[in-house]
């Protein structure tokens, strides 16, 4: 009898582990998620019960539609203030079965990642799932979002940018006008390389909102890489140098052949072979004439229009000008770098508090003279770092470069730095475990963004408690990231055994 019990135990254990293995093997590829921490619900509350009911409803409707298209469904449950809005969107080329499997997995996975948040969103390769306590249907939303890109740079950058921009725009127009709000395209980049494109909006958007959402995604799409994708709540876009979607599903149907009626009996007209022999050379000549004419027009336009590189340069100049502060403005804001306004001093220079004429508070970092960058290099690196945006990073607002002065202007973060709380016995009590846990998660998200998700990979090199600033809600914000680039420290060696910074 004991041997039978042991046999049954191991049999159950084996079946359980096999089931787990089969489930994980079919899990969709996770990409990104976001939990808005501003509104939460209590466990076992009415909101949670309505949310659980709604998520199960989404799974059961994953293979049908509610007036839009298969692969998209939205629904509500409950009454205010416990009303829940939810939707899912599957990629336009996946099968209904794949869609349902992705939605089914997402409904449990999102509750693990966002257990008590009233507003959450999660992306996988085949689908996205989103819910909120506020109305989210037929409304374009461009944040939060995520950008992913290949590590390899492209050759022939200008021509690549032009090809991506033109084809993406064509795909966006086609998607916005279609009921499914989905489109794929491909175009030849070289004789051996083909670019594949995919764009998609939630089908409840209007044509205008879909176009606006895709335009926003294109603006953040890093076209310096051989492949990239942008994920937004209302749309997504992607391009690669390999086929990443199911072409047999998305390919346009072949043109319908024109059926010609046979000639009437007894009519001895000219045979079809003679007609083809006469018409074919005429058609070829007309096509060649049109092609030659178009080529001449294109050359004439190209000769009279400014080079693409100049346009790119103009855009960069506009960005630099929008970020540049006048030294007089900085001096007035900081009361001529008064010691009363001094916030602290770090390895890269002194930091002062300032108030701009419009009342906005800023933090001004006056870089030490040991900075090794030239003026143009300094500007270029500041522009790159200023483009990095994340809720757990201190936002770089601009710079000042006059004479020997090199100054960085940041948003002002009200609650000083983390070390101010950790090493003060009276303030330590404000850091209970839940608040510390929240800070740890925020710092980790910020570092993950710098290392993996940002358009420019940043190695901090000096992460410490004095470089973790806290806003009015005690949310952590990483500061001094990108300083190694701005002051000209070599970052080419990511892997190193030498400790850098403090």
C-alpha positions, -999 to 999 in steps of 0.1 A, spaced: 0 0 0 28 25 8 44 18 -25 11 25 -43 8 59 -25 43 69 -35 36 59 -71 4 80 -71 23 109 -56 50 109 -82 25 104 -110 5 135 -99 38 154 -95 49 144 -130 16 154 -146 16 187 -128 51 196 -139 43 185 -174 13 207 -175 33 236 -162 59 230 -189 33 228 -217 17 261 -204 49 281 -203 60 268 -237 29 284 -252 32 317 -233 32 347 -257 63 368 -258 61 396 -232 72 430 -243 62 458 -218 37 468 -192 27 499 -172 7 502 -140 -5 537 -131 0 541 -94 -23 571 -89 -54 551 -84 -56 517 -66 -84 495 -54 -87 474 -23 -85 436 -25 -119 418 -25 -136 451 -33 -165 456 -58 -140 470 -83 -119 439 -82 -149 416 -86 -161 436 -117 -126 436 -131 -123 398 -127 -156 393 -144 -147 417 -172 -114 400 -179 -130 366 -181 -155 381 -205 -127 393 -228 -113 358 -230 -146 343 -240 -149 370 -268 -114 367 -281 -125 350 -313 -153 373 -321 -159 410 -325 -184 436 -313 -190 456 -344 -153 462 -354 -132 433 -364 -120 399 -352 -90 404 -329 -104 434 -311 -131 436 -283 -140 462 -257 -165 460 -229 -176 475 -195 -187 461 -162 -202 477 -131 -215 511 -122 -197 543 -111 -176 546 -91 -168 509 -96 -172 509 -134 -144 492 -153 -135 496 -190 -114 471 -208 -102 461 -243 -78 439 -261 -62 442 -295 -45 413 -313 -20 418 -342 -39 417 -375 -21 387 -389 -25 363 -360 -51 335 -360 -82 336 -337 -67 308 -317 -34 326 -311 -54 357 -302 -75 339 -276 -44 322 -261 -26 356 -258 -57 373 -242 -62 344 -218 -26 345 -207 -27 384 -204 -57 384 -181 -38 365 -154 -4 379 -161 -15 416 -158 -30 409 -124 3 395 -112 23 426 -125 -4 452 -115 -22 436 -86 -42 467 -72 -39 493 -99 -72 506 -114 -54 515 -147 -30 491 -164 -18 480 -198 4 451 -210 19 443 -244 29 410 -259 41 402 -294 6 390 -305 -17 412 -284 -22 440 -259 -46 442 -230 -58 474 -213 -82 484 -186 -91 515 -166 -117 531 -143 -120 559 -169 -135 558 -204 -109 546 -229 -129 536 -259 -127 555 -293 -102 578 -277 -66 582 -289 -40 579 -262 -3 583 -268 12 573 -234 25 554 -217 46 537 -244 78 518 -252 104 518 -280 124 487 -290 151 486 -316 178 465 -332 214 471 -320 227 473 -355 230 507 -373 219 511 -410 241 520 -439 230 547 -464 211 565 -436 195 592 -457 180 568 -483 169 544 -455 151 572 -436 133 583 -468 122 548 -476 109 541 -441 92 575 -439 75 571 -473 64 535 -468 52 540 -432 31 570 -443 15 549 -471 8 521 -446 -7 545 -421 -31 560 -447 -41 525 -457 -46 514 -421 -66 545 -411 -90 540 -440 -96 503 -434 -122 489 -410 -95 467 -393 -71 497 -389 -42 474 -399 -18 474 -427 15 457 -438 39 467 -466 73 457 -479 98 476 -500 132 469 -515 160 486 -497 188 470 -517 189 442 -543 191 416 -515 174 434 -486 137 439 -482 121 461 -455 89 448 -439 64 472 -422 34 468 -400 11 495 -385 -21 490 -365 -46 511 -345 -74 500 -323 -104 497 -347 -126 520 -325 -105 550 -335 -116 575 -362 -95 577 -393 -80 610 -381 -72 597 -346 -56 566 -361 -34 587 -384 -25 611 -355 -15 582 -333 7 566 -360 23 599 -367 32 602 -330 47 567 -331 67 575 -363 82 605 -345 98 583 -319 107 554 -342 145 552 -343 152 549 -381 190 548 -375 186 511 -367 179 482 -390 147 473 -371 125 491 -345 90 491 -330 69 516 -310 41 505 -287 14 530 -277 -20 523 -260 -39 532 -292 -15 521 -320 18 505 -328 43 505 -357 73 484 -366 98 478 -394 124 450 -398 148 437 -425 131 403 -422 95 391 -424 81 392 -389 44 389 -397 23 362 -415 26 373 -452 0 347 -463 -26 364 -441 -17 400 -448 -8 399 -485 -31 417 -509 -53 394 -530 -40 388 -565 -58 409 -592 -88 393 -606 -82 381 -642 -102 397 -669 -121 370 -688 -126 377 -725 -155 363 -744 -146 340 -773 -152 354 -807 -185 346 -823 -185 315 -845 -180 322 -881 -162 354 -875 -128 352 -892 -111 382 -874 -74 387 -868 -59 360 -845 -50 369 -809 -13 362 -815 -11 388 -842 -29 414 -820 -4 407 -792 26 410 -816 13 445 -826 3 459 -792 32 446 -771 59 468 -787 36 498 -785 30 492 -747 67 488 -740 75 520 -759 49 540 -739 61 526 -706 97 535 -714 87 570 -725 68 575 -692 97 562 -671 122 584 -688 99 615 -684 95 607 -646 133 603 -643 139 637 -658 113 654 -636 128 637 -605 163 649 -614 151 684 -619 133 685 -586 163 670 -568 185 697 -584 163 725 -572 155 712 -537 179 713 -507 197 681 -498 181 658 -473 211 662 -450 204 699 -448 168 693 -437 180 669 -410 206 695 -399 179 721 -397 157 699 -375 187 694 -352 194 731 -351 158 737 -341 161 712 -313 193 728 -300 178 762 -301 147 751 -281 170 736 -254 195 765 -251 192 790 -222 207 824 -221 234 829 -194 217 861 -182 184 841 -176 203 815 -156 221 841 -135 189 859 -128 171 826 -119 199 816 -94 206 852 -81 240 851 -98 247 816 -84 242 827 -48 253 805 -20 218 807 -6 206 789 -37 232 762 -37 217 728 -34 249 707 -33 281 697 -51 289 665 -69 317 650 -90 307 670 -121 300 704 -106 279 725 -83 241 725 -83 219 756 -76 181 762 -74 166 787 -97 133 803 -105 125 812 -141 105 844 -150 74 822 -155 77 809 -120 90 775 -129 116 760 -104 147 746 -120 179 729 -109 211 743 -125 242 722 -126 273 743 -133 298 719 -148 334 720 -137 360 732 -162 375 697 -165 348 688 -190 366 675 -221 339 682 -247 341 707 -275 311 730 -280 295 710 -308 301 677 -291 286 691 -259 255 703 -277 250 670 -296 253 649 -264 229 672 -245 203 669 -273 206 631 -272 202 629 -234 174 654 -234 154 630 -256 154 604 -229 120 606 -211 109 584 -183 89 590 -151 118 577 -130 145 599 -146 151 636 -138 141 655 -169 169 675 -186 153 708 -197 182 724 -216 217 738 -214 237 770 -215 270 773 -233 286 808 -232 324 814 -230 339 789 -206 305 782 -189 289 748 -195 256 746 -176 228 720 -176 192 728 -166 170 702 -150 135 700 -136 135 708 -99 126 678 -77 111 690 -44 121 663 -18 158 664 -21 177 631 -24 173 597 -9 203 600 13 187 630 30 160 606 44 181 575 49 208 591 71 185 614 91 171 596 121 141 618 123 133 615 86 139 577 84 105 570 99 89 584 67 104 555 47 82 527 57 85 493 39 58 499 13 74 533 4 108 517 2 95 489 -20 79 514 -43 112 533 -46 131 501 -54 107 494 -82 109 529 -96 148 529 -95 148 495 -112 124 507 -139 146 538 -146 178 518 -149 161 492 -171 150 521 -194 185 534 -196 201 500 -202 176 484 -225 146 505 -236 159 539 -244 169 549 -279 204 556 -265 220 530 -242 233 548 -211 256 533 -184 251 555 -153 286 548 -137 278 566 -105 244 554 -91 242 562 -54 216 575 -29 225 612 -34 217 607 -72 182 594 -64 159 624 -61 124 623 -47 94 643 -60 65 656 -40 49 621 -39 82 604 -29 86 589 -64 123 582 -72 140 600 -101 175 590 -112 198 620 -117 232 625 -133 225 598 -160 243 605 -193 270 627 -176 297 605 -188 286 613 -224 281 650 -218 315 656 -202 333 633 -227 341 602 -206 346 571 -228 317 548 -226 326 524 -253 337 497 -229 305 486 -212 319 455 -195 347 465 -171 362 453 -138 372 488 -128 349 506 -104 340 541 -117 325 570 -97 318 569 -60 
